[in-house]
Amino acid sequence: MNAIFHQNRTGCQWRMSPHDLPVWSAVFYYFRLWREDGLDQRIQELLRCQAREKARRSEDPSPVITDTRSVRAAAGVPRTTTGLDANKKVPGRKRGLAVDVLGLIIGVVVMAASAHDNAAGTALLDQAAERCGMRLEKVLVDQGFMGSGHRSRRSAGHRRQSRPPQPCRPGQRARPAAQAVSGRADERHADAPPASGP
């Protein structure tokens, strides 16, 4: 486990693992075996559920926040897996995250930067619906996801709802620009963190 943690933390090549850790081929064998079996995903889900319960929240979140970010690709990355984000003028890849209100990861997607945010949003919504089940009620999104006509197969019962950004009065909290699934932006949800004072 320490060798896997080291590789994950440093991003070094498997063959460049320090000598005080087990042989890289044995570590990579178990890493690949666990990844193909889905054990790494099950461990992540269990740790996420335990962290939520420790924070006195239900095991599965009802609101989920999604967003994407375009990042530059390294020089050796094949052009077939990268693209140009026309909006941000960034050549590379686009990564999307779905997190709960505690910032714990629900879903991850990586695609070419030329892909539209709606493609990433649909994939993230599928992952969130699969991992949160019937508890999922709201998905908070930004303006990049607005106007989507795409529908997720797993989230067929959800509808997307958007509203333009509202200016804030002094001392008022900012509202999300758009919101998917059901509910209004100004509703207080039981799973949302308490509002902080001005």
Phi, psi and chi 1 to 4 in degrees:
 res  aa     phi    psi   chi1   chi2   chi3   chi4
   1 MET       -  -40.6  -72.1  -57.4  -64.2      -
   2 ASN   -60.7  -37.0  -72.9  -20.0      -      -
   3 ALA   -67.2  -39.4      -      -      -      -
   4 ILE   -66.7  -42.6  -67.6  173.6      -      -
   5 PHE   -61.4  -40.9  -70.0  150.4      -      -
   6 HIS   -63.4  -45.4  177.2  -89.5      -      -
   7 GLN   -64.7  -40.1 -160.3  -78.8  -24.7      -
   8 ASN   -66.8  -39.0 -175.5   40.6      -      -
   9 ARG   -73.0  -42.6 -178.5   75.5  152.2  164.2
  10 THR   -93.5  -25.9   63.0      -      -      -
  11 GLY    73.6   16.5      -      -      -      -
  12 CYS   -73.7  165.9   70.9      -      -      -
  13 GLN   -69.1  150.4  -63.3  174.0   -4.7      -
  14 TRP   -58.1  -40.4  -73.7  100.1      -      -
  15 ARG   -69.6  -14.3  -66.6  175.3 -168.6  -98.7
  16 MET   -96.9   15.5  -57.5  -62.0  -73.3      -
  17 SER   -64.0  145.6  -64.6      -      -      -
  18 PRO   -59.9  155.5  -20.9   30.1      -      -
  19 HIS   -72.6  -17.9  -63.2  -69.6      -      -
  20 ASP   -80.7   -2.9   59.3  -22.6      -      -
  21 LEU  -100.6  163.7  -64.9  173.3      -      -
  22 PRO   -59.0  165.5  -22.0   30.6      -      -
  23 VAL   -57.4  136.3  178.6      -      -      -
  24 TRP   -59.6  -35.8   75.4  -92.8      -      -
  25 SER   -65.9  -37.4   57.1      -      -      -
  26 ALA   -69.2  -40.7      -      -      -      -
  27 VAL   -65.0  -45.2  174.2      -      -      -
  28 PHE   -64.8  -36.2 -177.3   71.2      -      -
  29 TYR   -58.6  -49.9  169.0   78.8      -      -
  30 TYR   -69.1  -37.8  -76.7  106.1      -      -
  31 PHE   -59.8  -47.7  172.4   75.7      -      -
  32 ARG   -65.2  -41.0 -166.4 -179.1   73.4 -136.8
  33 LEU   -61.8  -46.2 -175.5   70.0      -      -
  34 TRP   -68.2  -36.6  -66.5  -17.4      -      -
  35 ARG   -67.9  -43.7 -172.8 -179.2   59.8 -161.9
  36 GLU   -66.4  -32.6  -70.6  172.4   -1.1      -
  37 ASP   -78.4  -16.8 -174.7   38.3      -      -
  38 GLY    86.9    8.2      -      -      -      -
  39 LEU   -64.1  -37.6 -179.2   63.1      -      -
  40 ASP   -62.9  -37.6   59.9  -20.6      -      -
  41 GLN   -69.6  -39.4 -173.4   62.0   40.9      -
  42 ARG   -65.6  -39.2  -70.2 -165.6  -58.1  -88.6
  43 ILE   -63.0  -44.4  -70.1  171.8      -      -
  44 GLN   -62.0  -41.1 -167.9  -90.5  -22.7      -
  45 GLU   -64.5  -43.1  -70.5  -68.7  -43.8      -
  46 LEU   -64.0  -42.5  -73.2  171.2      -      -
  47 LEU   -65.1  -39.3  -69.0  173.9      -      -
  48 ARG   -63.1  -44.4 -178.2  179.2   57.4   81.4
  49 CYS   -63.7  -41.1  -67.8      -      -      -
  50 GLN   -65.3  -40.1  -71.4  176.2   -0.1      -
  51 ALA   -65.4  -38.1      -      -      -      -
  52 ARG   -67.5  -41.9  -73.8 -174.1   58.0   81.4
  53 GLU   -66.2  -35.7  -72.5  175.4   -5.4      -
  54 LYS   -64.8  -31.8 -173.3  175.0 -178.4 -179.1
  55 ALA   -85.8   10.6      -      -      -      -
  56 ARG    61.8   43.8  -62.8 -179.8 -175.9 -143.3
  57 ARG  -119.7  162.9  -56.6 -134.0 -179.7 -133.5
  58 SER   -68.6  160.2   61.5      -      -      -
  59 GLU   -59.8  -42.5 -169.9  173.7  -70.6      -
  60 ASP  -110.2  138.2  -71.2  -37.1      -      -
  61 PRO   -77.7  152.6   28.6  -33.9      -      -
  62 SER   -97.8  -38.5   57.3      -      -      -
  63 PRO   -97.2  142.8   29.8  -31.0      -      -
  64 VAL  -129.7  141.1  172.1      -      -      -
  65 ILE  -109.1  130.6  -57.6  120.8      -      -
  66 THR  -122.4  146.9   63.0      -      -      -
  67 ASP  -161.3  159.8 -159.0    5.5      -      -
  68 THR  -125.3  160.4   60.0      -      -      -
  69 ARG  -147.7  133.6 -179.6  176.7 -177.8 -175.3
  70 SER   -90.9  132.6  -64.8      -      -      -
  71 VAL  -127.9  148.0  -67.3      -      -      -
  72 ARG   -68.2  141.3  -68.3 -171.2 -176.1  -82.2
  73 ALA   -88.9  151.8      -      -      -      -
  74 ALA   -67.6  165.9      -      -      -      -
  75 ALA   -62.5  -34.7      -      -      -      -
  76 GLY   -88.5    2.2      -      -      -      -
  77 VAL   -74.6  131.9  176.0      -      -      -
  78 PRO   -61.4  142.9  -11.7   18.8      -      -
  79 ARG   -67.0  -21.2  -69.8 -157.5 -179.8  -89.4
  80 THR   -68.6  -20.5   56.7      -      -      -
  81 THR  -106.0    6.4   62.2      -      -      -
  82 THR  -124.4  172.2   61.6      -      -      -
  83 GLY  -163.2 -174.7      -      -      -      -
  84 LEU  -112.5  121.4  175.5   68.2      -      -
  85 ASP   -75.5  106.4 -174.3  -20.3      -      -
  86 ALA   -65.2  -29.6      -      -      -      -
  87 ASN   -74.3  -43.1 -172.1   29.1      -      -
  88 LYS  -102.1   -3.9  -62.0  175.8 -175.2  164.7
  89 LYS    58.0   42.1  -51.5  -69.1 -171.5 -103.6
  90 VAL  -115.6  119.4  175.5      -      -      -
  91 PRO   -84.3  131.9   28.2  -30.2      -      -
  92 GLY   152.4 -133.4      -      -      -      -
  93 ARG  -123.4  159.6  -68.8 -173.8  174.1  155.5
  94 LYS  -114.2  127.8 -176.3  174.3  -72.3 -170.7
  95 ARG  -113.9  139.6   62.7 -178.1  179.1 -150.3
  96 GLY  -122.9  142.2      -      -      -      -
  97 LEU  -127.3  143.8  -78.8  177.6      -      -
  98 ALA  -119.5  122.1      -      -      -      -
  99 VAL  -129.3  161.8  -62.7      -      -      -
 100 ASP   -90.1 -175.5   64.7    2.7      -      -
 101 VAL   -69.6  -14.3  -66.0      -      -      -
 102 LEU   -89.0   -7.9  -61.8  175.7      -      -
 103 GLY    89.3    8.9      -      -      -      -
 104 LEU   -79.9  138.1  -58.0  172.5      -      -
 105 ILE   -73.9  129.9  -64.2  174.2      -      -
 106 ILE  -102.2  -43.3  -54.2  -69.0      -      -
 107 GLY  -151.6  153.9      -      -      -      -
 108 VAL  -137.6  139.8  177.1      -      -      -
 109 VAL  -140.9  139.9   65.0      -      -      -
 110 VAL  -127.5  129.3  178.1      -      -      -
 111 MET  -147.8  175.1   53.0 -175.3   51.9      -
 112 ALA   -61.6  144.6      -      -      -      -
 113 ALA   -63.2  -20.5      -      -      -      -
 114 SER   -74.6  -13.6   56.2      -      -      -
 115 ALA   -68.7  145.0      -      -      -      -
 116 HIS   -74.4  153.2 -164.9  -84.5      -      -
 117 ASP   -58.6  -29.7  -77.7   -9.8      -      -
 118 ASN   -64.6  -34.3  -70.4  -24.5      -      -
 119 ALA   -65.3  -43.4      -      -      -      -
 120 ALA   -66.4  -40.2      -      -      -      -
 121 GLY   -62.9  -40.2      -      -      -      -
 122 THR   -63.9  -43.8  -58.6      -      -      -
 123 ALA   -64.8  -40.4      -      -      -      -
 124 LEU   -67.7  -38.2  -70.4  170.1      -      -
 125 LEU   -66.0  -37.8 -169.0   55.1      -      -
 126 ASP   -60.5  -45.9  -79.8  -16.7      -      -
 127 GLN   -64.4  -42.7  -69.2  180.0   24.6      -
 128 ALA   -64.5  -42.0      -      -      -      -
 129 ALA   -64.9  -37.3      -      -      -      -
 130 GLU   -68.6  -40.8  178.3 -176.3  -25.2      -
 131 ARG   -88.0  -24.7  -65.9 -177.5 -177.8  139.3
 132 CYS  -101.1  -15.4  -60.6      -      -      -
 133 GLY    64.2 -142.5      -      -      -      -
 134 MET   -74.6  -11.4  -63.2  -57.4  -66.4      -
 135 ARG   -72.1  -24.3  177.9  115.1  170.7   89.4
 136 LEU   -64.7  120.6 -178.6   63.2      -      -
 137 GLU  -117.8  -37.3  -65.5  175.5    7.2      -
 138 LYS  -133.6  144.7  -66.0 -177.8 -178.1 -177.3
 139 VAL  -127.7  115.7  178.7      -      -      -
 140 LEU   -88.8  128.4  -54.9  173.6      -      -
 141 VAL  -132.1  165.4  -60.5      -      -      -
 142 ASP  -100.4 -172.5   66.5    6.2      -      -
 143 GLN   -68.2  -19.2  -62.0 -133.8   -0.5      -
 144 GLY   -63.8  -21.5      -      -      -      -
 145 PHE   -96.2   -2.3  -64.2   96.0      -      -
 146 MET   -70.0  151.6  -72.3  179.0   58.1      -
 147 GLY    75.2   19.0      -      -      -      -
 148 SER   -77.1  130.3  168.1      -      -      -
 149 GLY   -97.7   -0.9      -      -      -      -
 150 HIS   -74.3  146.1  -59.8  -74.2      -      -
 151 ARG  -126.1  135.6  -54.2 -102.1  -35.6  153.6
 152 SER   -80.8  140.5  167.1      -      -      -
 153 ARG   -64.8  -42.7  -82.6 -178.0 -105.7  117.2
 154 ARG   -75.3  -23.4  -70.8 -163.8 -179.1  105.2
 155 SER  -107.9   36.5   59.4      -      -      -
 156 ALA   -61.7  -26.4      -      -      -      -
 157 GLY   -82.8   -8.6      -      -      -      -
 158 HIS   -90.6  146.7  -55.3  -52.3      -      -
 159 ARG  -120.5  148.7   65.7 -176.3  160.4   81.0
 160 ARG   -92.4  143.3  -71.3 -165.3  177.4  179.7
 161 GLN  -136.2  134.7 -173.0  179.9   62.9      -
 162 SER  -133.5  155.4   63.9      -      -      -
 163 ARG  -146.2  147.8   60.8  172.4   39.5 -179.6
 164 PRO   -67.3  155.6   20.8  -28.1      -      -
 165 PRO   -63.0  138.3    6.5   -9.0      -      -
 166 GLN  -102.3  136.5  -57.7  -68.7  -36.4      -
 167 PRO   -67.0  145.6   21.2  -28.0      -      -
 168 CYS   -95.8  140.0  -67.7      -      -      -
 169 ARG   -82.2  159.7  -67.5 -173.1  -66.3 -100.2
 170 PRO   -55.5  130.8  -23.8   32.1      -      -
 171 GLY    84.8   -1.3      -      -      -      -
 172 GLN   -96.8  142.2 -177.7 -175.8   13.1      -
 173 ARG   -75.2  146.1  -71.2 -178.9   54.3 -170.5
 174 ALA   -71.5  143.9      -      -      -      -
 175 ARG   -96.8  151.1  -66.1  179.0 -179.5  174.5
 176 PRO   -64.0  147.3   13.7  -19.8      -      -
 177 ALA   -68.8  -35.8      -      -      -      -
 178 ALA  -146.9  158.9      -      -      -      -
 179 GLN  -143.9  134.3 -154.2  167.1   -2.3      -
 180 ALA  -103.3  168.7      -      -      -      -
 181 VAL    70.8 -143.8 -168.6      -      -      -
 182 SER  -105.1  164.2   62.1      -      -      -
 183 GLY   105.7  168.3      -      -      -      -
 184 ARG  -113.3  156.3  -64.2 -176.4  -13.1 -152.5
 185 ALA   -66.6  -26.2      -      -      -      -
 186 ASP   -93.0    4.1   56.2  -11.9      -      -
 187 GLU   -77.4  142.7  -72.1  178.5  -18.9      -
 188 ARG   -90.5  124.3  168.1   55.7   61.4 -165.3
 189 HIS  -100.6  146.7 -166.3  -85.7      -      -
 190 ALA   -63.0  -27.8      -      -      -      -
 191 ASP   -91.8   -6.2 -158.1   30.4      -      -
 192 ALA   -78.1  151.3      -      -      -      -
 193 PRO   -68.3  153.4   23.7  -31.1      -      -
 194 PRO   -64.6  147.2   20.4  -28.1      -      -
 195 ALA   -70.3  138.1      -      -      -      -
 196 SER   -86.4  151.7   58.3      -      -      -
 197 GLY   -72.0  159.8      -      -      -      -
 198 PRO   -69.3      -   10.5  -12.3      -      -
